[in-house]
Amino acid sequence: MDNKILYGIMTIIFNSIGVPCFMQGKVKAGVLRIVLGVITLGVISFINEIMGIIQGIKILCMSDEDYAAADKATLLMGVPSGK
């Protein structure tokens, strides 16, 4: 994830369908988000979208140095660990 702005915007817009997971290379997590969204009739997707808005704003507000220094292995829900 080299492009912080693209990643932040994609997290805000498409977190409910797992696009940030696919961008990180976590295909299983992205597919799981889609499947759970369908199974729960969109409830999980709605929750993921709200979380994506919050996380995307956090990512966009991070300095480039903080984003580059973040431990990318701990990206779970789209937000760097902040180490």
mmCIF file of the N, C-alpha and C atoms, coordinates in Angstrom:
data_MODEL
# 
_entry.id   MODEL 
# 
loop_
_atom_site.group_PDB 
_atom_site.id 
_atom_site.type_symbol 
_atom_site.label_atom_id 
_atom_site.label_alt_id 
_atom_site.label_comp_id 
_atom_site.label_asym_id 
_atom_site.label_entity_id 
_atom_site.label_seq_id 
_atom_site.pdbx_PDB_ins_code 
_atom_site.Cartn_x 
_atom_site.Cartn_y 
_atom_site.Cartn_z 
_atom_site.occupancy 
_atom_site.B_iso_or_equiv 
_atom_site.pdbx_formal_charge 
_atom_site.auth_seq_id 
_atom_site.auth_comp_id 
_atom_site.auth_asym_id 
_atom_site.auth_atom_id 
_atom_site.pdbx_PDB_model_num 
ATOM 1   N N  . MET A 1 1  ? 0.833   -1.171  0.000  1.00 0.00 ? 1  MET A N  1 
ATOM 2   C CA . MET A 1 1  ? 0.000   0.000   0.000  1.00 0.00 ? 1  MET A CA 1 
ATOM 3   C C  . MET A 1 1  ? 0.883   1.241   0.000  1.00 0.00 ? 1  MET A C  1 
ATOM 4   N N  . ASP A 1 2  ? 1.208   1.709   -1.162 1.00 0.00 ? 2  ASP A N  1 
ATOM 5   C CA . ASP A 1 2  ? 2.051   2.877   -1.258 1.00 0.00 ? 2  ASP A CA 1 
ATOM 6   C C  . ASP A 1 2  ? 1.250   4.161   -1.399 1.00 0.00 ? 2  ASP A C  1 
ATOM 7   N N  . ASN A 1 3  ? 0.062   4.093   -1.918 1.00 0.00 ? 3  ASN A N  1 
ATOM 8   C CA . ASN A 1 3  ? -0.719  5.291   -2.161 1.00 0.00 ? 3  ASN A CA 1 
ATOM 9   C C  . ASN A 1 3  ? -1.759  5.475   -1.055 1.00 0.00 ? 3  ASN A C  1 
ATOM 10  N N  . LYS A 1 4  ? -1.422  6.299   -0.089 1.00 0.00 ? 4  LYS A N  1 
ATOM 11  C CA . LYS A 1 4  ? -2.267  6.523   1.086  1.00 0.00 ? 4  LYS A CA 1 
ATOM 12  C C  . LYS A 1 4  ? -3.609  7.132   0.709  1.00 0.00 ? 4  LYS A C  1 
ATOM 13  N N  . ILE A 1 5  ? -3.625  8.076   -0.198 1.00 0.00 ? 5  ILE A N  1 
ATOM 14  C CA . ILE A 1 5  ? -4.864  8.761   -0.557 1.00 0.00 ? 5  ILE A CA 1 
ATOM 15  C C  . ILE A 1 5  ? -5.828  7.795   -1.245 1.00 0.00 ? 5  ILE A C  1 
ATOM 16  N N  . LEU A 1 6  ? -5.326  7.013   -2.186 1.00 0.00 ? 6  LEU A N  1 
ATOM 17  C CA . LEU A 1 6  ? -6.173  6.039   -2.862 1.00 0.00 ? 6  LEU A CA 1 
ATOM 18  C C  . LEU A 1 6  ? -6.723  5.022   -1.869 1.00 0.00 ? 6  LEU A C  1 
ATOM 19  N N  . TYR A 1 7  ? -5.865  4.524   -0.995 1.00 0.00 ? 7  TYR A N  1 
ATOM 20  C CA . TYR A 1 7  ? -6.296  3.529   -0.020 1.00 0.00 ? 7  TYR A CA 1 
ATOM 21  C C  . TYR A 1 7  ? -7.341  4.110   0.942  1.00 0.00 ? 7  TYR A C  1 
ATOM 22  N N  . GLY A 1 8  ? -7.135  5.343   1.392  1.00 0.00 ? 8  GLY A N  1 
ATOM 23  C CA . GLY A 1 8  ? -8.091  5.981   2.295  1.00 0.00 ? 8  GLY A CA 1 
ATOM 24  C C  . GLY A 1 8  ? -9.448  6.184   1.636  1.00 0.00 ? 8  GLY A C  1 
ATOM 25  N N  . ILE A 1 9  ? -9.447  6.632   0.397  1.00 0.00 ? 9  ILE A N  1 
ATOM 26  C CA . ILE A 1 9  ? -10.701 6.861   -0.316 1.00 0.00 ? 9  ILE A CA 1 
ATOM 27  C C  . ILE A 1 9  ? -11.421 5.540   -0.590 1.00 0.00 ? 9  ILE A C  1 
ATOM 28  N N  . MET A 1 10 ? -10.682 4.526   -0.992 1.00 0.00 ? 10 MET A N  1 
ATOM 29  C CA . MET A 1 10 ? -11.296 3.220   -1.242 1.00 0.00 ? 10 MET A CA 1 
ATOM 30  C C  . MET A 1 10 ? -11.856 2.623   0.041  1.00 0.00 ? 10 MET A C  1 
ATOM 31  N N  . THR A 1 11 ? -11.194 2.875   1.176  1.00 0.00 ? 11 THR A N  1 
ATOM 32  C CA . THR A 1 11 ? -11.704 2.396   2.457  1.00 0.00 ? 11 THR A CA 1 
ATOM 33  C C  . THR A 1 11 ? -13.009 3.093   2.803  1.00 0.00 ? 11 THR A C  1 
ATOM 34  N N  . ILE A 1 12 ? -13.078 4.388   2.562  1.00 0.00 ? 12 ILE A N  1 
ATOM 35  C CA . ILE A 1 12 ? -14.303 5.134   2.849  1.00 0.00 ? 12 ILE A CA 1 
ATOM 36  C C  . ILE A 1 12 ? -15.461 4.656   1.966  1.00 0.00 ? 12 ILE A C  1 
ATOM 37  N N  . ILE A 1 13 ? -15.205 4.468   0.690  1.00 0.00 ? 13 ILE A N  1 
ATOM 38  C CA . ILE A 1 13 ? -16.281 4.168   -0.250 1.00 0.00 ? 13 ILE A CA 1 
ATOM 39  C C  . ILE A 1 13 ? -16.646 2.681   -0.290 1.00 0.00 ? 13 ILE A C  1 
ATOM 40  N N  . PHE A 1 14 ? -15.650 1.811   -0.296 1.00 0.00 ? 14 PHE A N  1 
ATOM 41  C CA . PHE A 1 14 ? -15.906 0.404   -0.589 1.00 0.00 ? 14 PHE A CA 1 
ATOM 42  C C  . PHE A 1 14 ? -15.559 -0.568  0.532  1.00 0.00 ? 14 PHE A C  1 
ATOM 43  N N  . ASN A 1 15 ? -15.478 -0.118  1.769  1.00 0.00 ? 15 ASN A N  1 
ATOM 44  C CA . ASN A 1 15 ? -15.135 -1.029  2.861  1.00 0.00 ? 15 ASN A CA 1 
ATOM 45  C C  . ASN A 1 15 ? -16.187 -2.113  3.049  1.00 0.00 ? 15 ASN A C  1 
ATOM 46  N N  . SER A 1 16 ? -17.431 -1.817  2.752  1.00 0.00 ? 16 SER A N  1 
ATOM 47  C CA . SER A 1 16 ? -18.502 -2.802  2.983  1.00 0.00 ? 16 SER A CA 1 
ATOM 48  C C  . SER A 1 16 ? -18.369 -4.029  2.097  1.00 0.00 ? 16 SER A C  1 
ATOM 49  N N  . ILE A 1 17 ? -17.750 -3.891  0.936  1.00 0.00 ? 17 ILE A N  1 
ATOM 50  C CA . ILE A 1 17 ? -17.602 -5.049  0.051  1.00 0.00 ? 17 ILE A CA 1 
ATOM 51  C C  . ILE A 1 17 ? -16.170 -5.581  0.033  1.00 0.00 ? 17 ILE A C  1 
ATOM 52  N N  . GLY A 1 18 ? -15.331 -5.126  0.947  1.00 0.00 ? 18 GLY A N  1 
ATOM 53  C CA . GLY A 1 18 ? -14.017 -5.723  1.125  1.00 0.00 ? 18 GLY A CA 1 
ATOM 54  C C  . GLY A 1 18 ? -12.918 -5.250  0.207  1.00 0.00 ? 18 GLY A C  1 
ATOM 55  N N  . VAL A 1 19 ? -13.100 -4.171  -0.517 1.00 0.00 ? 19 VAL A N  1 
ATOM 56  C CA . VAL A 1 19 ? -12.065 -3.703  -1.437 1.00 0.00 ? 19 VAL A CA 1 
ATOM 57  C C  . VAL A 1 19 ? -10.735 -3.426  -0.719 1.00 0.00 ? 19 VAL A C  1 
ATOM 58  N N  . PRO A 1 20 ? -10.719 -2.800  0.474  1.00 0.00 ? 20 PRO A N  1 
ATOM 59  C CA . PRO A 1 20 ? -9.433  -2.609  1.152  1.00 0.00 ? 20 PRO A CA 1 
ATOM 60  C C  . PRO A 1 20 ? -8.722  -3.933  1.452  1.00 0.00 ? 20 PRO A C  1 
ATOM 61  N N  . CYS A 1 21 ? -9.482  -4.965  1.759  1.00 0.00 ? 21 CYS A N  1 
ATOM 62  C CA . CYS A 1 21 ? -8.877  -6.280  2.003  1.00 0.00 ? 21 CYS A CA 1 
ATOM 63  C C  . CYS A 1 21 ? -8.209  -6.799  0.732  1.00 0.00 ? 21 CYS A C  1 
ATOM 64  N N  . PHE A 1 22 ? -8.889  -6.656  -0.402 1.00 0.00 ? 22 PHE A N  1 
ATOM 65  C CA . PHE A 1 22 ? -8.311  -7.095  -1.668 1.00 0.00 ? 22 PHE A CA 1 
ATOM 66  C C  . PHE A 1 22 ? -7.072  -6.271  -2.008 1.00 0.00 ? 22 PHE A C  1 
ATOM 67  N N  . MET A 1 23 ? -7.084  -4.969  -1.698 1.00 0.00 ? 23 MET A N  1 
ATOM 68  C CA . MET A 1 23 ? -5.929  -4.116  -1.966 1.00 0.00 ? 23 MET A CA 1 
ATOM 69  C C  . MET A 1 23 ? -4.731  -4.527  -1.125 1.00 0.00 ? 23 MET A C  1 
ATOM 70  N N  . GLN A 1 24 ? -4.980  -5.071  0.064  1.00 0.00 ? 24 GLN A N  1 
ATOM 71  C CA . GLN A 1 24 ? -3.904  -5.535  0.940  1.00 0.00 ? 24 GLN A CA 1 
ATOM 72  C C  . GLN A 1 24 ? -3.440  -6.937  0.578  1.00 0.00 ? 24 GLN A C  1 
ATOM 73  N N  . GLY A 1 25 ? -4.142  -7.591  -0.327 1.00 0.00 ? 25 GLY A N  1 
ATOM 74  C CA . GLY A 1 25 ? -3.804  -8.949  -0.700 1.00 0.00 ? 25 GLY A CA 1 
ATOM 75  C C  . GLY A 1 25 ? -4.461  -9.997  0.175  1.00 0.00 ? 25 GLY A C  1 
ATOM 76  N N  . LYS A 1 26 ? -5.429  -9.590  0.971  1.00 0.00 ? 26 LYS A N  1 
ATOM 77  C CA . LYS A 1 26 ? -6.147  -10.514 1.852  1.00 0.00 ? 26 LYS A CA 1 
ATOM 78  C C  . LYS A 1 26 ? -7.460  -10.917 1.196  1.00 0.00 ? 26 LYS A C  1 
ATOM 79  N N  . VAL A 1 27 ? -7.351  -11.817 0.230  1.00 0.00 ? 27 VAL A N  1 
ATOM 80  C CA . VAL A 1 27 ? -8.504  -12.216 -0.569 1.00 0.00 ? 27 VAL A CA 1 
ATOM 81  C C  . VAL A 1 27 ? -9.551  -12.923 0.290  1.00 0.00 ? 27 VAL A C  1 
ATOM 82  N N  . LYS A 1 28 ? -9.113  -13.801 1.200  1.00 0.00 ? 28 LYS A N  1 
ATOM 83  C CA . LYS A 1 28 ? -10.068 -14.528 2.036  1.00 0.00 ? 28 LYS A CA 1 
ATOM 84  C C  . LYS A 1 28 ? -10.903 -13.575 2.882  1.00 0.00 ? 28 LYS A C  1 
ATOM 85  N N  . ALA A 1 29 ? -10.264 -12.552 3.454  1.00 0.00 ? 29 ALA A N  1 
ATOM 86  C CA . ALA A 1 29 ? -10.995 -11.587 4.274  1.00 0.00 ? 29 ALA A CA 1 
ATOM 87  C C  . ALA A 1 29 ? -11.981 -10.788 3.427  1.00 0.00 ? 29 ALA A C  1 
ATOM 88  N N  . GLY A 1 30 ? -11.595 -10.430 2.209  1.00 0.00 ? 30 GLY A N  1 
ATOM 89  C CA . GLY A 1 30 ? -12.496 -9.703  1.324  1.00 0.00 ? 30 GLY A CA 1 
ATOM 90  C C  . GLY A 1 30 ? -13.702 -10.533 0.917  1.00 0.00 ? 30 GLY A C  1 
ATOM 91  N N  . VAL A 1 31 ? -13.464 -11.790 0.572  1.00 0.00 ? 31 VAL A N  1 
ATOM 92  C CA . VAL A 1 31 ? -14.565 -12.676 0.206  1.00 0.00 ? 31 VAL A CA 1 
ATOM 93  C C  . VAL A 1 31 ? -15.472 -12.908 1.415  1.00 0.00 ? 31 VAL A C  1 
ATOM 94  N N  . LEU A 1 32 ? -14.875 -13.046 2.593  1.00 0.00 ? 32 LEU A N  1 
ATOM 95  C CA . LEU A 1 32 ? -15.658 -13.238 3.815  1.00 0.00 ? 32 LEU A CA 1 
ATOM 96  C C  . LEU A 1 32 ? -16.582 -12.051 4.072  1.00 0.00 ? 32 LEU A C  1 
ATOM 97  N N  . ARG A 1 33 ? -16.090 -10.838 3.840  1.00 0.00 ? 33 ARG A N  1 
ATOM 98  C CA . ARG A 1 33 ? -16.940 -9.650  4.009  1.00 0.00 ? 33 ARG A CA 1 
ATOM 99  C C  . ARG A 1 33 ? -18.128 -9.678  3.058  1.00 0.00 ? 33 ARG A C  1 
ATOM 100 N N  . ILE A 1 34 ? -17.876 -10.071 1.828  1.00 0.00 ? 34 ILE A N  1 
ATOM 101 C CA . ILE A 1 34 ? -18.968 -10.133 0.859  1.00 0.00 ? 34 ILE A CA 1 
ATOM 102 C C  . ILE A 1 34 ? -19.987 -11.195 1.263  1.00 0.00 ? 34 ILE A C  1 
ATOM 103 N N  . VAL A 1 35 ? -19.508 -12.378 1.625  1.00 0.00 ? 35 VAL A N  1 
ATOM 104 C CA . VAL A 1 35 ? -20.404 -13.480 1.989  1.00 0.00 ? 35 VAL A CA 1 
ATOM 105 C C  . VAL A 1 35 ? -21.209 -13.137 3.240  1.00 0.00 ? 35 VAL A C  1 
ATOM 106 N N  . LEU A 1 36 ? -20.542 -12.594 4.254  1.00 0.00 ? 36 LEU A N  1 
ATOM 107 C CA . LEU A 1 36 ? -21.260 -12.223 5.478  1.00 0.00 ? 36 LEU A CA 1 
ATOM 108 C C  . LEU A 1 36 ? -22.283 -11.116 5.217  1.00 0.00 ? 36 LEU A C  1 
ATOM 109 N N  . GLY A 1 37 ? -21.960 -10.210 4.317  1.00 0.00 ? 37 GLY A N  1 
ATOM 110 C CA . GLY A 1 37 ? -22.916 -9.166  3.958  1.00 0.00 ? 37 GLY A CA 1 
ATOM 111 C C  . GLY A 1 37 ? -24.170 -9.730  3.330  1.00 0.00 ? 37 GLY A C  1 
ATOM 112 N N  . VAL A 1 38 ? -24.000 -10.735 2.486  1.00 0.00 ? 38 VAL A N  1 
ATOM 113 C CA . VAL A 1 38 ? -25.152 -11.366 1.841  1.00 0.00 ? 38 VAL A CA 1 
ATOM 114 C C  . VAL A 1 38 ? -25.943 -12.190 2.850  1.00 0.00 ? 38 VAL A C  1 
ATOM 115 N N  . ILE A 1 39 ? -25.243 -12.965 3.676  1.00 0.00 ? 39 ILE A N  1 
ATOM 116 C CA . ILE A 1 39 ? -25.918 -13.825 4.649  1.00 0.00 ? 39 ILE A CA 1 
ATOM 117 C C  . ILE A 1 39 ? -26.731 -13.007 5.648  1.00 0.00 ? 39 ILE A C  1 
ATOM 118 N N  . THR A 1 40 ? -26.184 -11.882 6.093  1.00 0.00 ? 40 THR A N  1 
ATOM 119 C CA . THR A 1 40 ? -26.880 -11.065 7.101  1.00 0.00 ? 40 THR A CA 1 
ATOM 120 C C  . THR A 1 40 ? -27.782 -10.011 6.470  1.00 0.00 ? 40 THR A C  1 
ATOM 121 N N  . LEU A 1 41 ? -28.032 -10.137 5.192  1.00 0.00 ? 41 LEU A N  1 
ATOM 122 C CA . LEU A 1 41 ? -28.914 -9.213  4.459  1.00 0.00 ? 41 LEU A CA 1 
ATOM 123 C C  . LEU A 1 41 ? -28.452 -7.762  4.562  1.00 0.00 ? 41 LEU A C  1 
ATOM 124 N N  . GLY A 1 42 ? -27.160 -7.548  4.560  1.00 0.00 ? 42 GLY A N  1 
ATOM 125 C CA . GLY A 1 42 ? -26.599 -6.208  4.535  1.00 0.00 ? 42 GLY A CA 1 
ATOM 126 C C  . GLY A 1 42 ? -26.293 -5.585  5.879  1.00 0.00 ? 42 GLY A C  1 
ATOM 127 N N  . VAL A 1 43 ? -26.631 -6.249  6.976  1.00 0.00 ? 43 VAL A N  1 
ATOM 128 C CA . VAL A 1 43 ? -26.371 -5.668  8.298  1.00 0.00 ? 43 VAL A CA 1 
ATOM 129 C C  . VAL A 1 43 ? -24.869 -5.515  8.519  1.00 0.00 ? 43 VAL A C  1 
ATOM 130 N N  . ILE A 1 44 ? -24.114 -6.572  8.250  1.00 0.00 ? 44 ILE A N  1 
ATOM 131 C CA . ILE A 1 44 ? -22.660 -6.519  8.419  1.00 0.00 ? 44 ILE A CA 1 
ATOM 132 C C  . ILE A 1 44 ? -22.055 -5.521  7.436  1.00 0.00 ? 44 ILE A C  1 
ATOM 133 N N  . SER A 1 45 ? -22.582 -5.467  6.227  1.00 0.00 ? 45 SER A N  1 
ATOM 134 C CA . SER A 1 45 ? -22.076 -4.512  5.240  1.00 0.00 ? 45 SER A CA 1 
ATOM 135 C C  . SER A 1 45 ? -22.277 -3.077  5.709  1.00 0.00 ? 45 SER A C  1 
ATOM 136 N N  . PHE A 1 46 ? -23.416 -2.800  6.320  1.00 0.00 ? 46 PHE A N  1 
ATOM 137 C CA . PHE A 1 46 ? -23.686 -1.453  6.846  1.00 0.00 ? 46 PHE A CA 1 
ATOM 138 C C  . PHE A 1 46 ? -22.701 -1.112  7.960  1.00 0.00 ? 46 PHE A C  1 
ATOM 139 N N  . ILE A 1 47 ? -22.462 -2.043  8.853  1.00 0.00 ? 47 ILE A N  1 
ATOM 140 C CA . ILE A 1 47 ? -21.502 -1.825  9.950  1.00 0.00 ? 47 ILE A CA 1 
ATOM 141 C C  . ILE A 1 47 ? -20.106 -1.631  9.387  1.00 0.00 ? 47 ILE A C  1 
ATOM 142 N N  . ASN A 1 48 ? -19.709 -2.454  8.410  1.00 0.00 ? 48 ASN A N  1 
ATOM 143 C CA . ASN A 1 48 ? -18.387 -2.309  7.797  1.00 0.00 ? 48 ASN A CA 1 
ATOM 144 C C  . ASN A 1 48 ? -18.242 -0.965  7.092  1.00 0.00 ? 48 ASN A C  1 
ATOM 145 N N  . GLU A 1 49 ? -19.310 -0.472  6.506  1.00 0.00 ? 49 GLU A N  1 
ATOM 146 C CA . GLU A 1 49 ? -19.227 0.816   5.816  1.00 0.00 ? 49 GLU A CA 1 
ATOM 147 C C  . GLU A 1 49 ? -19.032 1.959   6.808  1.00 0.00 ? 49 GLU A C  1 
ATOM 148 N N  . ILE A 1 50 ? -19.744 1.921   7.925  1.00 0.00 ? 50 ILE A N  1 
ATOM 149 C CA . ILE A 1 50 ? -19.552 2.953   8.963  1.00 0.00 ? 50 ILE A CA 1 
ATOM 150 C C  . ILE A 1 50 ? -18.120 2.908   9.475  1.00 0.00 ? 50 ILE A C  1 
ATOM 151 N N  . MET A 1 51 ? -17.617 1.693   9.738  1.00 0.00 ? 51 MET A N  1 
ATOM 152 C CA . MET A 1 51 ? -16.232 1.545   10.201 1.00 0.00 ? 51 MET A CA 1 
ATOM 153 C C  . MET A 1 51 ? -15.253 2.024   9.131  1.00 0.00 ? 51 MET A C  1 
ATOM 154 N N  . GLY A 1 52 ? -15.569 1.782   7.875  1.00 0.00 ? 52 GLY A N  1 
ATOM 155 C CA . GLY A 1 52 ? -14.708 2.215   6.775  1.00 0.00 ? 52 GLY A CA 1 
ATOM 156 C C  . GLY A 1 52 ? -14.611 3.717   6.663  1.00 0.00 ? 52 GLY A C  1 
ATOM 157 N N  . ILE A 1 53 ? -15.711 4.406   6.920  1.00 0.00 ? 53 ILE A N  1 
ATOM 158 C CA . ILE A 1 53 ? -15.682 5.874   6.896  1.00 0.00 ? 53 ILE A CA 1 
ATOM 159 C C  . ILE A 1 53 ? -14.735 6.392   7.979  1.00 0.00 ? 53 ILE A C  1 
ATOM 160 N N  . ILE A 1 54 ? -14.867 5.837   9.171  1.00 0.00 ? 54 ILE A N  1 
ATOM 161 C CA . ILE A 1 54 ? -14.010 6.263   10.288 1.00 0.00 ? 54 ILE A CA 1 
ATOM 162 C C  . ILE A 1 54 ? -12.549 5.936   9.996  1.00 0.00 ? 54 ILE A C  1 
ATOM 163 N N  . GLN A 1 55 ? -12.290 4.717   9.541  1.00 0.00 ? 55 GLN A N  1 
ATOM 164 C CA . GLN A 1 55 ? -10.919 4.292   9.281  1.00 0.00 ? 55 GLN A CA 1 
ATOM 165 C C  . GLN A 1 55 ? -10.305 5.044   8.104  1.00 0.00 ? 55 GLN A C  1 
ATOM 166 N N  . GLY A 1 56 ? -11.095 5.284   7.080  1.00 0.00 ? 56 GLY A N  1 
ATOM 167 C CA . GLY A 1 56 ? -10.588 6.031   5.931  1.00 0.00 ? 56 GLY A CA 1 
ATOM 168 C C  . GLY A 1 56 ? -10.185 7.441   6.302  1.00 0.00 ? 56 GLY A C  1 
ATOM 169 N N  . ILE A 1 57 ? -10.975 8.083   7.147  1.00 0.00 ? 57 ILE A N  1 
ATOM 170 C CA . ILE A 1 57 ? -10.631 9.431   7.607  1.00 0.00 ? 57 ILE A CA 1 
ATOM 171 C C  . ILE A 1 57 ? -9.352  9.397   8.431  1.00 0.00 ? 57 ILE A C  1 
ATOM 172 N N  . LYS A 1 58 ? -9.198  8.385   9.284  1.00 0.00 ? 58 LYS A N  1 
ATOM 173 C CA . LYS A 1 58 ? -7.961  8.249   10.070 1.00 0.00 ? 58 LYS A CA 1 
ATOM 174 C C  . LYS A 1 58 ? -6.756  8.090   9.156  1.00 0.00 ? 58 LYS A C  1 
ATOM 175 N N  . ILE A 1 59 ? -6.898  7.272   8.125  1.00 0.00 ? 59 ILE A N  1 
ATOM 176 C CA . ILE A 1 59 ? -5.793  7.052   7.192  1.00 0.00 ? 59 ILE A CA 1 
ATOM 177 C C  . ILE A 1 59 ? -5.455  8.341   6.461  1.00 0.00 ? 59 ILE A C  1 
ATOM 178 N N  . LEU A 1 60 ? -6.465  9.065   5.995  1.00 0.00 ? 60 LEU A N  1 
ATOM 179 C CA . LEU A 1 60 ? -6.209  10.307  5.259  1.00 0.00 ? 60 LEU A CA 1 
ATOM 180 C C  . LEU A 1 60 ? -5.616  11.397  6.144  1.00 0.00 ? 60 LEU A C  1 
ATOM 181 N N  . CYS A 1 61 ? -5.880  11.341  7.448  1.00 0.00 ? 61 CYS A N  1 
ATOM 182 C CA . CYS A 1 61 ? -5.349  12.346  8.370  1.00 0.00 ? 61 CYS A CA 1 
ATOM 183 C C  . CYS A 1 61 ? -3.932  12.023  8.844  1.00 0.00 ? 61 CYS A C  1 
ATOM 184 N N  . MET A 1 62 ? -3.471  10.807  8.608  1.00 0.00 ? 62 MET A N  1 
ATOM 185 C CA . MET A 1 62 ? -2.117  10.424  9.022  1.00 0.00 ? 62 MET A CA 1 
ATOM 186 C C  . MET A 1 62 ? -1.092  11.159  8.159  1.00 0.00 ? 62 MET A C  1 
ATOM 187 N N  . SER A 1 63 ? 0.039   11.473  8.760  1.00 0.00 ? 63 SER A N  1 
ATOM 188 C CA . SER A 1 63 ? 1.113   12.043  7.952  1.00 0.00 ? 63 SER A CA 1 
ATOM 189 C C  . SER A 1 63 ? 1.703   10.935  7.090  1.00 0.00 ? 63 SER A C  1 
ATOM 190 N N  . ASP A 1 64 ? 2.374   11.332  6.019  1.00 0.00 ? 64 ASP A N  1 
ATOM 191 C CA . ASP A 1 64 ? 2.975   10.344  5.135  1.00 0.00 ? 64 ASP A CA 1 
ATOM 192 C C  . ASP A 1 64 ? 4.018   9.507   5.873  1.00 0.00 ? 64 ASP A C  1 
ATOM 193 N N  . GLU A 1 65 ? 4.745   10.138  6.793  1.00 0.00 ? 65 GLU A N  1 
ATOM 194 C CA . GLU A 1 65 ? 5.752   9.421   7.562  1.00 0.00 ? 65 GLU A CA 1 
ATOM 195 C C  . GLU A 1 65 ? 5.107   8.372   8.473  1.00 0.00 ? 65 GLU A C  1 
ATOM 196 N N  . ASP A 1 66 ? 4.018   8.763   9.137  1.00 0.00 ? 66 ASP A N  1 
ATOM 197 C CA . ASP A 1 66 ? 3.321   7.814   10.003 1.00 0.00 ? 66 ASP A CA 1 
ATOM 198 C C  . ASP A 1 66 ? 2.746   6.658   9.198  1.00 0.00 ? 66 ASP A C  1 
ATOM 199 N N  . TYR A 1 67 ? 2.212   6.962   8.027  1.00 0.00 ? 67 TYR A N  1 
ATOM 200 C CA . TYR A 1 67 ? 1.636   5.915   7.192  1.00 0.00 ? 67 TYR A CA 1 
ATOM 201 C C  . TYR A 1 67 ? 2.723   4.966   6.691  1.00 0.00 ? 67 TYR A C  1 
ATOM 202 N N  . ALA A 1 68 ? 3.867   5.538   6.274  1.00 0.00 ? 68 ALA A N  1 
ATOM 203 C CA . ALA A 1 68 ? 4.966   4.713   5.775  1.00 0.00 ? 68 ALA A CA 1 
ATOM 204 C C  . ALA A 1 68 ? 5.584   3.878   6.893  1.00 0.00 ? 68 ALA A C  1 
ATOM 205 N N  . ALA A 1 69 ? 5.591   4.415   8.121  1.00 0.00 ? 69 ALA A N  1 
ATOM 206 C CA . ALA A 1 69 ? 6.202   3.707   9.239  1.00 0.00 ? 69 ALA A CA 1 
ATOM 207 C C  . ALA A 1 69 ? 5.261   2.699   9.888  1.00 0.00 ? 69 ALA A C  1 
ATOM 208 N N  . ALA A 1 70 ? 3.989   2.730   9.524  1.00 0.00 ? 70 ALA A N  1 
ATOM 209 C CA . ALA A 1 70 ? 3.018   1.820   10.143 1.00 0.00 ? 70 ALA A CA 1 
ATOM 210 C C  . ALA A 1 70 ? 3.375   0.380   9.802  1.00 0.00 ? 70 ALA A C  1 
ATOM 211 N N  . ASP A 1 71 ? 3.131   -0.489  10.741 1.00 0.00 ? 71 ASP A N  1 
ATOM 212 C CA . ASP A 1 71 ? 3.408   -1.902  10.560 1.00 0.00 ? 71 ASP A CA 1 
ATOM 213 C C  . ASP A 1 71 ? 2.341   -2.495  9.659  1.00 0.00 ? 71 ASP A C  1 
ATOM 214 N N  . LYS A 1 72 ? 2.641   -2.710  8.403  1.00 0.00 ? 72 LYS A N  1 
ATOM 215 C CA . LYS A 1 72 ? 1.653   -3.171  7.426  1.00 0.00 ? 72 LYS A CA 1 
ATOM 216 C C  . LYS A 1 72 ? 1.164   -4.586  7.725  1.00 0.00 ? 72 LYS A C  1 
ATOM 217 N N  . ALA A 1 73 ? 1.927   -5.358  8.467  1.00 0.00 ? 73 ALA A N  1 
ATOM 218 C CA . ALA A 1 73 ? 1.504   -6.726  8.791  1.00 0.00 ? 73 ALA A CA 1 
ATOM 219 C C  . ALA A 1 73 ? 0.341   -6.726  9.766  1.00 0.00 ? 73 ALA A C  1 
ATOM 220 N N  . THR A 1 74 ? 0.116   -5.624  10.473 1.00 0.00 ? 74 THR A N  1 
ATOM 221 C CA . THR A 1 74 ? -0.971  -5.577  11.450 1.00 0.00 ? 74 THR A CA 1 
ATOM 222 C C  . THR A 1 74 ? -2.218  -4.908  10.905 1.00 0.00 ? 74 THR A C  1 
ATOM 223 N N  . LEU A 1 75 ? -2.258  -4.694  9.590  1.00 0.00 ? 75 LEU A N  1 
ATOM 224 C CA . LEU A 1 75 ? -3.462  -4.110  8.996  1.00 0.00 ? 75 LEU A CA 1 
ATOM 225 C C  . LEU A 1 75 ? -4.574  -5.149  9.059  1.00 0.00 ? 75 LEU A C  1 
ATOM 226 N N  . LEU A 1 76 ? -5.499  -4.935  9.945  1.00 0.00 ? 76 LEU A N  1 
ATOM 227 C CA . LEU A 1 76 ? -6.585  -5.895  10.098 1.00 0.00 ? 76 LEU A CA 1 
ATOM 228 C C  . LEU A 1 76 ? -7.850  -5.370  9.438  1.00 0.00 ? 76 LEU A C  1 
ATOM 229 N N  . MET A 1 77 ? -8.266  -4.195  9.822  1.00 0.00 ? 77 MET A N  1 
ATOM 230 C CA . MET A 1 77 ? -9.506  -3.643  9.310  1.00 0.00 ? 77 MET A CA 1 
ATOM 231 C C  . MET A 1 77 ? -9.262  -2.414  8.440  1.00 0.00 ? 77 MET A C  1 
ATOM 232 N N  . GLY A 1 78 ? -8.019  -2.214  8.014  1.00 0.00 ? 78 GLY A N  1 
ATOM 233 C CA . GLY A 1 78 ? -7.725  -1.094  7.138  1.00 0.00 ? 78 GLY A CA 1 
ATOM 234 C C  . GLY A 1 78 ? -7.001  0.043   7.805  1.00 0.00 ? 78 GLY A C  1 
ATOM 235 N N  . VAL A 1 79 ? -6.722  -0.051  9.095  1.00 0.00 ? 79 VAL A N  1 
ATOM 236 C CA . VAL A 1 79 ? -6.052  1.021   9.807  1.00 0.00 ? 79 VAL A CA 1 
ATOM 237 C C  . VAL A 1 79 ? -4.689  0.529   10.275 1.00 0.00 ? 79 VAL A C  1 
ATOM 238 N N  . PRO A 1 80 ? -3.618  1.235   9.914  1.00 0.00 ? 80 PRO A N  1 
ATOM 239 C CA . PRO A 1 80 ? -2.293  0.844   10.408 1.00 0.00 ? 80 PRO A CA 1 
ATOM 240 C C  . PRO A 1 80 ? -2.244  0.907   11.932 1.00 0.00 ? 80 PRO A C  1 
ATOM 241 N N  . SER A 1 81 ? -1.338  0.160   12.504 1.00 0.00 ? 81 SER A N  1 
ATOM 242 C CA . SER A 1 81 ? -1.265  0.038   13.959 1.00 0.00 ? 81 SER A CA 1 
ATOM 243 C C  . SER A 1 81 ? -0.836  1.326   14.646 1.00 0.00 ? 81 SER A C  1 
ATOM 244 N N  . GLY A 1 82 ? -0.196  2.221   13.934 1.00 0.00 ? 82 GLY A N  1 
ATOM 245 C CA . GLY A 1 82 ? 0.227   3.486   14.521 1.00 0.00 ? 82 GLY A CA 1 
ATOM 246 C C  . GLY A 1 82 ? 1.531   3.405   15.286 1.00 0.00 ? 82 GLY A C  1 
ATOM 247 N N  . LYS A 1 83 ? 2.279   2.330   15.100 1.00 0.00 ? 83 LYS A N  1 
ATOM 248 C CA . LYS A 1 83 ? 3.571   2.174   15.795 1.00 0.00 ? 83 LYS A CA 1 
ATOM 249 C C  . LYS A 1 83 ? 4.573   3.158   15.298 1.00 0.00 ? 83 LYS A C  1 
# 
